[in-house]
Amino acid sequence: MAKVQKTVTFDLPDEFEQEVPTTTMGKTSTMPYDGPETLMLWINKETKDIEQTWDKDDYTEQPVPLDLEVKELNADTDENTIKIGILFGGFEQRKLYEIRVGPAADKNRVIADPSDPRSIFSENDIVDDYTKPLVFRTDFRRYSNDFIRSERNALLKQSDGRVSESMPAEVKAKWEAHRQKLRDMPADWDAVPNHMVQFPMDPDGEYDEPYVRNEDPEHEVILVANRTAADADAIAQLTPISGIDE
């Protein structure tokens, strides 16, 4: 089978999840690739969107709808290889990292490797026109201050009836502590970008994140204490963001 094994090199934006990406710092990263040498594409003739993809080795001749045409994407350059890796596969499983964020007493957040091509390049732009150069993602969900505050207020309202004088003192204390965390959110998370803010888990675990507890055997989280030098290089992509990993 025609497979390609190589390491691709690519540019990184100056900051992770940058609304208007820049590359003035000249940062780059690498990623091993082990995947198809050629990807078969069904392209919409009018919109130029990719409708379907196949590894060429698995592709069999079949009737092509009249509104589509067949094209090939070859892993002959790093950029094309990255496109194939994002569209079809060939990259190793994306790493998950625990990062320090928010109040020291709260659980840390878990994010996908911020230096991974799938984290920084826009898949939608590749689908829209695979012939164009790679484009950095700009579709990050940005929460306004008003949204953070309204969500916090909604969670406080939801917890209004969860505290009563008749409940066990230990349970009551947990709910009161949870409600105090919600009240303190604007001050506690002031230095953290809104898209990195995470709401506290309530005592019933309704907002729990299983990755934080490292309970997914198929996708282990790399904890802060277990980072390698390579992991530290990847996480360095976050360091320009105030309030992250400090």
C-alpha positions in Angstrom: 0.0 0.0 0.0 1.2 3.5 -0.8 1.8 5.1 2.6 4.0 8.0 3.5 6.0 8.3 6.7 7.6 11.6 7.3 7.7 14.6 9.6 6.0 17.8 8.5 7.1 21.3 9.5 4.6 24.2 9.8 4.3 27.7 11.0 2.6 28.6 14.3 0.6 31.7 15.0 2.2 34.1 17.5 -0.5 33.2 20.0 -2.9 30.3 20.5 -6.5 31.1 19.6 -5.5 34.5 18.2 -8.5 36.3 16.7 -6.3 37.9 14.0 -3.4 35.5 13.6 0.1 36.9 13.1 3.5 35.1 12.6 5.9 37.9 13.5 7.6 35.7 16.1 8.6 33.1 13.4 7.5 30.1 15.5 7.3 26.7 13.9 6.5 23.1 15.0 6.7 19.6 13.6 4.4 16.6 13.5 5.0 12.9 12.5 2.7 11.8 9.6 2.0 8.2 8.7 -0.9 8.1 6.2 -2.1 8.0 2.6 0.2 9.1 -0.1 -2.7 10.2 -2.2 -6.3 11.3 -1.2 -9.1 11.0 -3.7 -11.6 13.9 -3.5 -15.1 14.3 -4.8 -15.4 18.0 -5.4 -18.6 20.0 -6.0 -18.2 21.6 -9.4 -20.1 24.7 -8.4 -19.1 25.4 -4.8 -15.6 23.7 -5.0 -16.4 22.1 -1.6 -15.0 18.7 -0.8 -17.9 16.2 -0.6 -16.1 13.0 0.2 -12.6 11.7 0.6 -10.9 8.3 0.2 -7.4 6.8 0.5 -6.5 6.2 -3.1 -5.5 2.6 -2.2 -9.0 1.9 -1.1 -10.7 3.8 -3.9 -12.7 1.8 -6.5 -14.1 3.1 -9.7 -17.7 4.1 -9.2 -20.3 6.4 -10.8 -19.6 10.0 -9.9 -22.6 12.3 -9.5 -22.9 14.8 -12.4 -22.4 17.8 -10.0 -19.1 16.4 -8.7 -15.6 15.8 -10.2 -12.8 13.6 -9.0 -9.5 15.2 -7.9 -6.3 13.9 -6.2 -4.4 15.5 -3.3 -0.9 14.2 -3.0 1.3 14.2 0.1 4.2 15.7 -2.0 4.6 18.8 0.2 4.3 19.5 3.9 1.3 21.7 3.3 -0.6 19.1 1.3 0.4 16.4 3.8 -1.1 18.5 6.6 -4.3 18.9 4.6 -4.6 15.2 4.2 -3.8 14.6 7.9 -6.6 17.1 8.9 -9.2 15.9 6.3 -8.6 12.1 6.5 -6.0 11.1 9.1 -2.4 10.2 9.4 -1.4 12.1 12.5 -1.1 10.4 15.9 -3.9 10.9 18.5 -4.0 14.5 19.6 -2.5 15.0 23.0 -4.5 16.4 25.9 -2.8 18.7 28.4 -3.7 19.8 31.9 -2.9 23.5 32.2 -2.9 25.9 35.1 -5.7 28.4 34.8 -7.9 30.3 37.2 -7.9 30.1 41.0 -5.2 27.8 42.5 -7.8 25.8 44.5 -9.9 25.0 41.4 -9.4 22.1 39.0 -7.1 22.9 36.1 -8.4 22.9 32.6 -7.7 20.3 29.9 -7.1 21.4 26.3 -5.9 19.7 23.1 -2.3 20.3 22.1 -2.1 23.9 21.0 0.7 23.2 18.6 -1.1 20.4 16.8 -2.1 21.2 13.1 -5.7 20.2 13.9 -5.7 22.8 16.6 -4.4 25.7 14.6 -5.4 25.2 11.0 -8.9 25.7 9.7 -10.5 22.4 8.4 -13.4 24.4 7.0 -11.1 26.4 4.7 -9.6 23.2 3.4 -13.0 21.8 2.7 -14.1 25.0 1.0 -11.1 25.1 -1.4 -8.3 22.5 -0.9 -6.1 24.2 -3.5 -5.6 27.3 -1.3 -2.8 27.7 1.3 -3.5 26.6 4.8 -5.3 29.2 6.9 -5.1 29.6 10.7 -8.3 29.0 12.6 -10.3 32.1 13.7 -13.5 30.3 14.6 -12.8 30.2 18.3 -15.8 30.7 20.5 -15.3 34.0 22.2 -17.5 34.7 25.2 -18.3 38.3 26.1 -18.1 39.6 29.7 -21.9 39.9 29.6 -22.2 36.2 28.6 -19.9 35.0 31.4 -21.8 37.1 34.0 -25.3 36.0 32.7 -24.2 32.3 32.7 -22.8 32.7 36.2 -26.1 34.3 37.3 -28.1 31.4 35.7 -26.0 28.8 37.6 -26.6 30.7 40.9 -30.3 30.8 40.2 -30.3 27.1 39.5 -28.6 26.4 42.8 -31.0 28.6 44.9 -33.2 25.7 46.0 -30.3 23.3 46.6 -29.4 24.6 50.1 -31.8 24.0 53.0 -31.4 24.0 56.8 -32.6 20.4 56.9 -29.8 18.9 54.8 -26.6 17.4 56.3 -24.1 20.0 57.4 -21.4 18.5 55.1 -23.6 18.7 52.0 -24.8 22.1 52.9 -21.2 23.4 53.3 -20.3 22.0 49.8 -23.2 23.8 48.2 -22.5 27.1 50.0 -18.9 26.9 48.9 -20.0 26.2 45.3 -22.3 29.3 45.4 -19.5 31.4 46.8 -17.2 30.3 43.9 -19.8 31.4 41.5 -20.1 34.8 43.2 -16.3 35.2 43.1 -15.9 34.3 39.4 -15.6 37.8 38.0 -12.7 38.6 40.4 -11.1 35.2 40.4 -11.0 34.9 36.6 -10.3 38.5 35.7 -6.8 37.8 34.4 -8.0 34.8 32.3 -9.3 35.3 28.7 -13.0 34.7 28.5 -12.7 31.7 26.2 -10.5 30.0 28.8 -12.9 30.5 31.7 -14.5 27.4 33.2 -17.4 27.3 35.5 -17.0 25.3 38.8 -18.5 21.8 39.1 -21.4 21.7 41.5 -21.5 19.2 44.3 -23.7 16.8 42.2 -21.1 16.7 39.5 -23.3 18.2 36.8 -20.5 20.2 35.2 -17.7 17.7 35.8 -15.1 17.1 33.1 -14.0 13.4 33.0 -10.7 14.3 31.3 -9.7 16.3 34.4 -9.8 13.1 36.5 -7.9 11.2 33.9 -10.7 8.6 33.6 -10.6 8.1 29.8 -8.2 5.1 29.3 -8.3 5.7 25.5 -7.0 9.3 25.8 -4.9 10.0 28.8 -4.3 13.6 30.0 -0.7 14.7 30.4 -0.6 16.3 33.8 1.4 19.4 34.6 3.8 17.3 36.7 4.4 14.8 33.9 5.2 17.1 31.0 8.3 16.2 29.0 10.5 18.8 27.3 8.5 18.3 24.1 5.3 18.8 26.0 6.7 22.0 27.5 7.5 23.3 24.0 3.9 22.6 22.9 2.4 24.3 26.0 4.7 27.3 25.4 2.3 28.2 22.6 0.0 29.4 25.5 2.5 31.5 27.4 1.7 34.8 25.6 -1.9 34.5 27.0 -2.2 36.3 30.4 -3.5 34.1 33.2 -2.6 30.8 31.6 -0.1 28.4 33.0 1.4 31.0 35.4 
